[in-house]
Amino acid sequence: MSPSRPDNTTDEEIIPIGELANTLGITTRTLRYWEEVGIIDSVPRADGATRGYTPYYVRRIRFIMKLKDFGLTIKEMQDLYVAYGEAKQTERMIPRLVEILDEHINKVDEKMAKLASLRKDIVEYRQKISARLSSSTLGK
């Protein structure tokens, strides 16, 4: 996927990859990887030049970080990038994002139900062994 950027970014400050990584608390390797798999872009650069990011790209990277925190996979983020498209149409991406978030909400609900069931089982077992311990110490 070829890097592209809005025409209005030409005069914006370009943040070098190392500085951005430090600011965001991630590694430069993570940023390079995300670019390699096509979920972020950087400013087009001359051979050997350091990768750089405008505020537009930084906002997109923060968005990717939030999606990662929500548990989205690289594949899901690639799907969103494709939906966003070269035309940078947010309205095309939002319905797909809502679908993905709904899927993750369902997964979280399932995990919470399993954890609640596990907690109930542990509490019941603890009560059972505590009662057994109490009855064995009373019998002495």
KOLKENU-741421 format. One record per residue (C-alpha): x, y, z; residue in one letter. Coordinates in steps of 0.5 Angstrom, whole numbers, plus 500, padded with zeros to 3 digits. Example, Ala and Ser with C-alpha at 12.3 -4.5 7.8 and 13.67 -1.06 7.14 Angstrom:
2
u = 525 v = 491 w = 516 rest = A
u = 527 v = 498 w = 514 rest = S
This chain:
140
u = 500 v = 500 w = 500 rest = M
u = 503 v = 506 w = 498 rest = S
u = 504 v = 512 w = 503 rest = P
u = 499 v = 518 w = 502 rest = S
u = 497 v = 524 w = 506 rest = R
u = 493 v = 530 w = 506 rest = P
u = 495 v = 535 w = 501 rest = D
u = 495 v = 540 w = 507 rest = N
u = 500 v = 537 w = 511 rest = T
u = 506 v = 539 w = 507 rest = T
u = 507 v = 545 w = 512 rest = D
u = 506 v = 542 w = 518 rest = E
u = 511 v = 540 w = 523 rest = E
u = 514 v = 533 w = 522 rest = I
u = 516 v = 529 w = 528 rest = I
u = 522 v = 524 w = 527 rest = P
u = 520 v = 516 w = 529 rest = I
u = 525 v = 516 w = 535 rest = G
u = 522 v = 522 w = 538 rest = E
u = 514 v = 520 w = 537 rest = L
u = 516 v = 513 w = 539 rest = A
u = 519 v = 516 w = 546 rest = N
u = 513 v = 521 w = 546 rest = T
u = 508 v = 515 w = 545 rest = L
u = 511 v = 510 w = 550 rest = G
u = 512 v = 505 w = 544 rest = I
u = 518 v = 502 w = 540 rest = T
u = 520 v = 505 w = 533 rest = T
u = 520 v = 497 w = 531 rest = R
u = 513 v = 498 w = 533 rest = T
u = 512 v = 504 w = 528 rest = L
u = 516 v = 501 w = 523 rest = R
u = 512 v = 494 w = 523 rest = Y
u = 505 v = 498 w = 523 rest = W
u = 507 v = 501 w = 517 rest = E
u = 510 v = 495 w = 514 rest = E
u = 503 v = 491 w = 515 rest = V
u = 499 v = 497 w = 512 rest = G
u = 496 v = 500 w = 518 rest = I
u = 499 v = 507 w = 518 rest = I
u = 503 v = 511 w = 514 rest = D
u = 509 v = 516 w = 515 rest = S
u = 511 v = 522 w = 511 rest = V
u = 514 v = 520 w = 504 rest = P
u = 522 v = 520 w = 505 rest = R
u = 528 v = 520 w = 501 rest = A
u = 532 v = 514 w = 501 rest = D
u = 536 v = 514 w = 507 rest = G
u = 532 v = 519 w = 511 rest = A
u = 529 v = 518 w = 518 rest = T
u = 521 v = 516 w = 518 rest = R
u = 517 v = 522 w = 520 rest = G
u = 510 v = 523 w = 522 rest = Y
u = 505 v = 530 w = 522 rest = T
u = 500 v = 531 w = 527 rest = P
u = 495 v = 528 w = 522 rest = Y
u = 499 v = 521 w = 522 rest = Y
u = 500 v = 522 w = 530 rest = V
u = 492 v = 522 w = 531 rest = R
u = 492 v = 516 w = 526 rest = R
u = 497 v = 512 w = 531 rest = I
u = 494 v = 514 w = 537 rest = R
u = 487 v = 511 w = 534 rest = F
u = 491 v = 505 w = 532 rest = I
u = 494 v = 505 w = 539 rest = M
u = 487 v = 505 w = 542 rest = K
u = 484 v = 500 w = 538 rest = L
u = 490 v = 495 w = 540 rest = K
u = 488 v = 497 w = 547 rest = D
u = 481 v = 495 w = 545 rest = F
u = 484 v = 488 w = 543 rest = G
u = 483 v = 489 w = 535 rest = L
u = 488 v = 485 w = 531 rest = T
u = 492 v = 487 w = 526 rest = I
u = 488 v = 484 w = 521 rest = K
u = 482 v = 488 w = 523 rest = E
u = 486 v = 494 w = 523 rest = M
u = 488 v = 492 w = 516 rest = Q
u = 480 v = 491 w = 514 rest = D
u = 479 v = 498 w = 517 rest = L
u = 485 v = 501 w = 513 rest = Y
u = 482 v = 498 w = 507 rest = V
u = 475 v = 501 w = 509 rest = A
u = 478 v = 508 w = 510 rest = Y
u = 481 v = 507 w = 503 rest = G
u = 486 v = 512 w = 499 rest = E
u = 480 v = 517 w = 499 rest = A
u = 481 v = 518 w = 507 rest = K
u = 473 v = 517 w = 508 rest = Q
u = 471 v = 516 w = 515 rest = T
u = 464 v = 515 w = 513 rest = E
u = 466 v = 508 w = 510 rest = R
u = 470 v = 506 w = 516 rest = M
u = 465 v = 507 w = 521 rest = I
u = 460 v = 502 w = 520 rest = P
u = 466 v = 497 w = 519 rest = R
u = 469 v = 499 w = 526 rest = L
u = 462 v = 499 w = 529 rest = V
u = 461 v = 491 w = 527 rest = E
u = 468 v = 490 w = 530 rest = I
u = 467 v = 493 w = 536 rest = L
u = 460 v = 489 w = 537 rest = D
u = 464 v = 483 w = 536 rest = E
u = 469 v = 485 w = 541 rest = H
u = 464 v = 487 w = 546 rest = I
u = 461 v = 480 w = 545 rest = N
u = 467 v = 477 w = 546 rest = K
u = 468 v = 481 w = 553 rest = V
u = 461 v = 479 w = 555 rest = D
u = 463 v = 472 w = 554 rest = E
u = 469 v = 472 w = 558 rest = K
u = 466 v = 476 w = 563 rest = M
u = 461 v = 470 w = 564 rest = A
u = 466 v = 465 w = 564 rest = K
u = 470 v = 469 w = 569 rest = L
u = 463 v = 470 w = 574 rest = A
u = 462 v = 462 w = 573 rest = S
u = 469 v = 461 w = 575 rest = L
u = 469 v = 466 w = 581 rest = R
u = 462 v = 462 w = 583 rest = K
u = 465 v = 455 w = 583 rest = D
u = 472 v = 458 w = 587 rest = I
u = 467 v = 461 w = 592 rest = V
u = 463 v = 455 w = 593 rest = E
u = 469 v = 450 w = 593 rest = Y
u = 473 v = 455 w = 598 rest = R
u = 466 v = 455 w = 603 rest = Q
u = 466 v = 447 w = 602 rest = K
u = 473 v = 446 w = 604 rest = I
u = 473 v = 451 w = 609 rest = S
u = 467 v = 448 w = 612 rest = A
u = 470 v = 441 w = 612 rest = R
u = 476 v = 444 w = 616 rest = L
u = 472 v = 447 w = 621 rest = S
u = 468 v = 441 w = 622 rest = S
u = 475 v = 437 w = 623 rest = S
u = 478 v = 442 w = 628 rest = T
u = 471 v = 442 w = 632 rest = L
u = 472 v = 434 w = 632 rest = G
u = 478 v = 434 w = 636 rest = K
